[in-house]
């Protein structure tokens, strides 16, 4: 009896999986973005893809010459109401560099 119930449940789950549209669980690459900031405090940014139809994440980070106190470098991805934004930020510094990269996928 237990084996029969397991078979029926397995068949029902299989049928449900086949009825679901393929795109409901698949994502596809949309775009790759990068931004850099060199030797100057402040931020550089790029507006990426639409936040309603894509998902973006921080892909890579590179910092150079953060060798004294007060040299701060940051990379961040933020989701706005319209677009995702990739930002490279340098704090008060003399010679630091920041290189940031993000990947976006259609959802």
N, CA, C and O of each residue as an XYZ file, in Angstrom:
428
protein
N       0.816     -1.187      0.000
C       0.000      0.000      0.000
C       0.864      1.257      0.000
O       0.588      2.190     -0.755
N       1.923      1.302      0.846
C       2.809      2.455      0.896
C       3.518      2.660     -0.436
O       3.678      3.798     -0.877
N       3.935      1.601     -1.072
C       4.610      1.702     -2.367
C       3.666      2.301     -3.404
O       4.088      3.103     -4.238
N       2.399      1.920     -3.358
C       1.418      2.429     -4.318
C       1.191      3.937     -4.108
O       1.076      4.691     -5.074
N       1.128      4.361     -2.853
C       0.950      5.785     -2.548
C       2.163      6.573     -3.035
O       2.007      7.648     -3.614
N       3.364      6.055     -2.807
C       4.574      6.729     -3.262
C       4.575      6.858     -4.785
O       4.981      7.891     -5.318
N       4.128      5.823     -5.482
C       4.073      5.868     -6.943
C       3.086      6.918     -7.421
O       3.394      7.679     -8.338
N       1.906      6.972     -6.817
C       0.897      7.956     -7.207
C       1.398      9.371     -6.940
O       1.219     10.258     -7.775
N       2.019      9.589     -5.794
C       2.555     10.902     -5.455
C       3.660     11.290     -6.443
O       3.703     12.431     -6.905
N       4.543     10.360     -6.766
C       5.622     10.639     -7.712
C       5.068     10.997     -9.086
O       5.567     11.913     -9.740
N       4.037     10.276     -9.524
C       3.426     10.558    -10.822
C       2.755     11.932    -10.819
O       2.847     12.669    -11.801
N       2.088     12.275     -9.735
C       1.412     13.566     -9.642
C       2.425     14.704     -9.660
O       2.208     15.707    -10.340
N       3.515     14.569     -8.935
C       4.554     15.596     -8.924
C       5.204     15.728    -10.294
O       5.496     16.838    -10.739
N       5.430     14.612    -10.957
C       5.996     14.640    -12.306
C       5.071     15.353    -13.280
O       5.531     16.136    -14.111
N       3.769     15.088    -13.188
C       2.798     15.732    -14.071
C       2.761     17.240    -13.813
O       2.670     18.024    -14.758
N       2.829     17.647    -12.562
C       2.846     19.075    -12.241
C       4.088     19.754    -12.808
O       4.011     20.869    -13.323
N       5.214     19.091    -12.714
C       6.458     19.654    -13.240
C       6.376     19.822    -14.749
O       6.863     20.819    -15.281
N       5.776     18.878    -15.441
C       5.643     18.968    -16.894
C       4.650     20.051    -17.322
O       4.792     20.622    -18.403
N       3.660     20.337    -16.497
C       2.663     21.337    -16.848
C       3.171     22.769    -16.633
O       2.655     23.700    -17.251
N       4.162     22.954    -15.776
C       4.685     24.298    -15.506
C       5.472     24.786    -16.714
O       6.217     24.006    -17.307
N       5.332     26.037    -17.091
C       6.095     26.560    -18.222
C       7.590     26.553    -17.918
O       7.994     26.779    -16.777
N       8.399     26.298    -18.923
C       9.848     26.182    -18.741
C      10.456     27.463    -18.181
O      11.386     27.396    -17.377
N       9.957     28.622    -18.586
C      10.559     29.864    -18.128
C      10.294     30.164    -16.660
O      10.911     31.073    -16.106
N       9.412     29.441    -16.025
C       9.106     29.737    -14.633
C      10.255     29.409    -13.698
O      10.315     29.947    -12.592
N      11.167     28.542    -14.109
C      12.292     28.236    -13.234
C      13.635     28.573    -13.887
O      14.682     28.391    -13.265
N      13.621     29.051    -15.103
C      14.862     29.356    -15.801
C      15.131     30.858    -15.802
O      14.211     31.671    -15.890
N      16.395     31.201    -15.703
C      16.810     32.583    -15.868
C      17.828     32.627    -17.002
O      18.435     31.608    -17.331
N      18.014     33.786    -17.592
C      18.992     33.905    -18.667
C      19.837     35.152    -18.442
O      19.353     36.147    -17.902
N      21.101     35.097    -18.857
C      21.972     36.260    -18.680
C      21.434     37.464    -19.441
O      20.904     37.325    -20.543
N      21.573     38.638    -18.852
C      21.135     39.874    -19.487
C      22.337     40.718    -19.896
O      22.486     41.054    -21.070
N      23.197     41.063    -18.933
C      24.311     41.959    -19.228
C      25.356     41.924    -18.114
O      25.075     41.512    -16.988
N      26.575     42.368    -18.459
C      27.657     42.520    -17.497
C      28.089     43.984    -17.534
O      28.207     44.583    -18.602
N      28.323     44.548    -16.346
C      28.639     45.966    -16.228
C      29.900     46.147    -15.397
O      30.237     45.293    -14.577
N      30.598     47.259    -15.608
C      31.751     47.575    -14.759
C      31.858     49.083    -14.574
O      31.404     49.870    -15.405
N      32.473     49.456    -13.460
C      32.722     50.867    -13.147
C      33.997     50.934    -12.305
O      34.283     50.028    -11.522
N      34.752     52.009    -12.474
C      36.007     52.189    -11.732
C      36.094     53.604    -11.184
O      35.464     54.534    -11.689
N      36.885     53.735    -10.150
C      37.167     55.052     -9.562
C      38.650     55.052     -9.224
O      39.137     54.132     -8.567
N      39.384     56.094     -9.677
C      40.827     56.135     -9.485
C      41.268     57.421     -8.792
O      40.913     58.518     -9.223
N      42.041     57.282     -7.722
C      42.801     58.376     -7.100
C      42.018     59.594     -6.624
O      42.636     60.592     -6.253
N      40.711     59.558     -6.618
C      39.936     60.731     -6.214
C      38.772     60.306     -5.329
O      38.005     59.411     -5.685
N      38.644     60.955     -4.170
C      37.519     60.640     -3.281
C      36.205     60.946     -3.987
O      36.121     61.884     -4.780
N      35.190     60.159     -3.697
C      33.868     60.336     -4.294
C      33.362     59.021     -4.857
O      33.836     57.951     -4.475
N      32.401     59.099     -5.765
C      31.859     57.869     -6.327
C      31.676     57.982     -7.829
O      31.441     59.064     -8.368
N      31.790     56.852     -8.484
C      31.472     56.707     -9.900
C      30.394     55.642     -9.976
O      30.432     54.666     -9.226
N      29.433     55.819    -10.874
C      28.361     54.835    -10.943
C      27.893     54.641    -12.377
O      28.161     55.458    -13.257
N      27.191     53.545    -12.585
C      26.542     53.273    -13.861
C      25.162     52.694    -13.552
O      25.023     51.800    -12.717
N      24.150     53.215    -14.235
C      22.814     52.638    -14.118
C      22.755     51.432    -15.041
O      23.103     51.528    -16.218
N      22.321     50.309    -14.515
C      22.331     49.064    -15.267
C      20.937     48.769    -15.820
O      20.284     49.668    -16.349
N      20.484     47.549    -15.707
C      19.220     47.127    -16.324
C      18.013     47.430    -15.431
O      18.153     47.806    -14.268
N      16.840     47.257    -16.008
C      15.579     47.564    -15.316
C      15.399     46.669    -14.091
O      15.559     45.451    -14.174
N      15.068     47.275    -12.967
C      14.940     46.503    -11.723
C      13.674     45.640    -11.689
O      13.604     44.685    -10.917
N      12.688     45.961    -12.507
C      11.446     45.176    -12.504
C      11.595     43.848    -13.245
O      10.852     42.905    -12.973
N      12.548     43.762    -14.181
C      12.646     42.560    -15.022
C      13.970     41.827    -14.910
O      14.168     40.807    -15.569
N      14.889     42.335    -14.080
C      16.190     41.684    -13.946
C      16.613     41.598    -12.481
O      16.067     42.274    -11.608
N      17.612     40.736    -12.248
C      18.259     40.630    -10.942
C      19.752     40.828    -11.180
O      20.319     40.177    -12.058
N      20.405     41.713    -10.421
C      21.828     41.994    -10.583
C      22.568     41.720     -9.273
O      22.022     41.904     -8.185
N      23.815     41.279     -9.400
C      24.634     41.026     -8.212
C      26.064     41.474     -8.470
O      26.494     41.577     -9.619
N      26.793     41.737     -7.402
C      28.187     42.144     -7.487
C      29.015     40.936     -7.906
O      29.019     39.913     -7.222
N      29.708     41.057     -9.020
C      30.427     39.931     -9.617
C      31.891     39.893     -9.199
O      32.408     38.835     -8.840
N      32.568     41.054     -9.244
C      33.968     41.085     -8.837
C      34.315     42.452     -8.265
O      33.674     43.460     -8.566
N      35.355     42.453     -7.427
C      35.804     43.657     -6.735
C      37.322     43.681     -6.781
O      37.967     42.664     -6.528
N      37.893     44.825     -7.101
C      39.346     44.984     -7.075
C      39.717     46.308     -6.455
O      39.220     47.357     -6.865
N      40.605     46.261     -5.449
C      41.067     47.474     -4.796
C      42.582     47.509     -4.878
O      43.243     46.472     -4.818
N      43.131     48.727     -5.016
C      44.575     48.881     -5.102
C      44.996     50.114     -4.320
O      44.287     51.120     -4.294
N      46.147     50.026     -3.687
C      46.758     51.151     -2.963
C      45.929     51.664     -1.798
O      45.927     52.865     -1.530
N      45.243     50.802     -1.117
C      44.582     51.203      0.135
C      45.576     50.919      1.258
O      45.376     50.028      2.084
N      46.650     51.702      1.260
C      47.798     51.376      2.094
C      48.027     52.298      3.289
O      48.991     52.110      4.030
N      47.158     53.295      3.490
C      47.307     54.162      4.666
C      45.969     54.294      5.371
O      44.926     53.962      4.807
N      46.000     54.778      6.603
C      44.764     54.990      7.355
C      43.851     55.958      6.612
O      44.313     56.936      6.024
N      42.571     55.681      6.643
C      41.599     56.566      6.021
C      41.309     56.270      4.564
O      40.392     56.858      3.991
N      42.072     55.365      3.945
C      41.792     55.014      2.556
C      40.735     53.906      2.542
O      41.004     52.764      2.913
N      39.547     54.267      2.114
C      38.420     53.348      2.097
C      37.939     53.178      0.663
O      37.775     54.164     -0.056
N      37.711     51.944      0.240
C      37.190     51.670     -1.089
C      36.019     50.704     -0.959
O      36.084     49.744     -0.191
N      34.951     50.956     -1.708
C      33.736     50.145     -1.619
C      33.140     49.952     -3.006
O      33.192     50.847     -3.850
N      32.575     48.775     -3.227
C      31.762     48.501     -4.410
C      30.386     48.098     -3.911
O      30.264     47.368     -2.927
N      29.337     48.578     -4.598
C      27.999     48.169     -4.179
C      27.031     48.166     -5.356
O      27.151     48.950     -6.298
N      26.073     47.259     -5.265
C      24.971     47.170     -6.214
C      23.701     47.484     -5.435
O      23.452     46.893     -4.384
N      22.896     48.417     -5.949
C      21.640     48.753     -5.282
C      20.490     48.658     -6.276
O      20.628     48.953     -7.463
N      19.359     48.237     -5.744
C      18.157     48.133     -6.563
C      17.298     49.372     -6.344
O      16.800     49.607     -5.243
N      17.131     50.152     -7.386
C      16.280     51.329     -7.328
C      14.878     50.985     -7.801
O      14.606     49.843     -8.174
N      14.003     51.954     -7.786
C      12.633     51.710     -8.223
C      12.548     51.513     -9.732
O      11.579     50.937    -10.225
N      13.558     51.987    -10.476
C      13.539     51.854    -11.936
C      14.687     50.978    -12.451
O      14.463     50.092    -13.276
N      15.909     51.216    -11.972
C      17.082     50.469    -12.449
C      17.967     50.027    -11.292
O      17.894     50.554    -10.182
N      18.814     49.031    -11.595
C      19.889     48.636    -10.695
C      21.050     49.595    -10.926
O      21.253     50.052    -12.051
N      21.818     49.909     -9.879
C      22.971     50.796     -9.996
C      24.205     50.118     -9.423
O      24.162     49.523     -8.346
N      25.317     50.220    -10.166
C      26.623     49.736     -9.714
C      27.459     50.957     -9.373
O      27.536     51.905    -10.155
N      28.087     50.931     -8.196
C      28.818     52.101     -7.730
C      30.183     51.719     -7.176
O      30.314     50.738     -6.444
N      31.205     52.508     -7.534
C      32.553     52.398     -6.966
C      32.777     53.649     -6.126
O      32.647     54.766     -6.626
N      33.113     53.466     -4.855
C      33.239     54.597     -3.933
C      34.637     54.600     -3.323
O      35.137     53.569     -2.871
N      35.255     55.777     -3.318
C      36.534     55.963     -2.623
C      36.351     57.016     -1.554
O      35.824     58.097     -1.816
N      36.794     56.692     -0.330
C      36.750     57.661      0.752
C      37.888     58.653      0.599
O      38.578     58.658     -0.421
N      38.083     59.470      1.580
C      39.164     60.448      1.556
C      40.484     59.692      1.459
O      40.833     58.930      2.361
N      41.221     59.899      0.364
C      42.446     59.124      0.160
C      43.411     59.872     -0.744
O      43.096     60.943     -1.262
N      44.584     59.293     -0.925
C      45.591     59.880     -1.800
C      45.745     59.118     -3.113
O      45.908     59.732     -4.167
N      45.695     57.799     -3.061
C      46.034     57.040     -4.263
C      45.274     55.719     -4.436
O      45.710     54.871     -5.216
N      44.183     55.524     -3.754
C      43.448     54.251     -3.860
C      42.687     54.168     -5.184
O      42.343     55.187     -5.784
N      42.432     52.936     -5.625
C      41.644     52.666     -6.821
C      40.605     51.594     -6.498
O      40.845     50.718     -5.667
N      39.456     51.670     -7.155
C      38.406     50.655     -6.989
C      37.893     50.254     -8.370
O      37.595     51.114     -9.199
N      37.791     48.953     -8.614
C      37.227     48.407     -9.848
C      36.115     47.449     -9.464
O      36.330     46.529     -8.674
N      34.924     47.659    -10.020
C      33.750     46.880     -9.640
C      33.076     46.320    -10.892
O      33.061     46.962    -11.942
N      32.524     45.127    -10.766
C      31.819     44.500    -11.878
C      30.549     43.847    -11.360
O      30.526     43.323    -10.246
N      29.482     43.876    -12.171
C      28.201     43.279    -11.787
C      27.644     42.477    -12.963
O      27.932     42.773    -14.123
N      26.857     41.476    -12.651
C      26.181     40.643    -13.650
C      24.687     40.765    -13.428
O      24.225     40.737    -12.288
N      23.922     40.901    -14.508
C      22.462     40.966    -14.433
C      21.850     39.789    -15.193
O      22.355     39.367    -16.233
N      20.758     39.276    -14.650
C      20.015     38.169    -15.265
C      18.568     38.574    -15.441
O      18.018     39.313    -14.624
N      17.949     38.089    -16.508
C      16.506     38.249    -16.689
C      15.806     37.340    -15.697
O      16.264     36.221    -15.462
N      14.707     37.792    -15.110
C      13.966     36.919    -14.197
C      12.526     36.776    -14.642
O      11.746     36.078    -13.994
